[in-house]
Structures are given as structure tokens and as C-alpha cells.
Amino acid sequence: MFGNLGVHVHRFPSGRFGFVGTLPASLGDAVLATRNDVMAGRAFRGGDGRIMTIKFPTFKTERAALAFARARVVEVSNA
């Protein structure tokens, strides 16, 4: 039932590429959370007490997304 878990590169309707699946925090960057992040349950309290969320980048090409994941030592399932 859950055979396709992991990190995958996906082409979004905008034409940009990004990551979907079980994403490790190392693929994103911690930034200050907005009220929407808090209300949607995407926020957490950082070590310094600030309310943070993880934002994941998008890329112009699939190759750029894969290079980014490899640089952060994350295995992509559909590479």
C-alpha cells in the first residue's frame, strides 16, 4: 500500500520542479513562520523560541533539483 514512500522530484503545474514525498528537513530551510503556517500546522518552535517553518525550494529543471538533493546527501527515489 505504501510502496512509493521516499523523496521524488515532481514537475508542478507551474512548470517548476520540486520535491514531494517523505521530505527530510535537510532539503529545506528553516524560516520564520507566518500566521498561515501556524494555522495550517506547518510551524514549530525553534531552539531559540521563535516560531519557524521549513520552506522547500523549487527549480527550473529536474537536473537542478537532483543536484540540490545530492549536495544535501538526500537520495531521490525516481532519479
Secondary structure as UniProt FT lines:
FT   TURN            3..4
FT   STRAND          7..11
FT   TURN            13..14
FT   STRAND          17..21
FT   HELIX           25..27
FT   STRAND          29..32
FT   HELIX           35..39
FT   TURN            40..41
FT   STRAND          44..45
FT   TURN            47..48
FT   STRAND          51..55
FT   HELIX           62..71
FT   TURN            72..73
FT   TURN            77..78
//
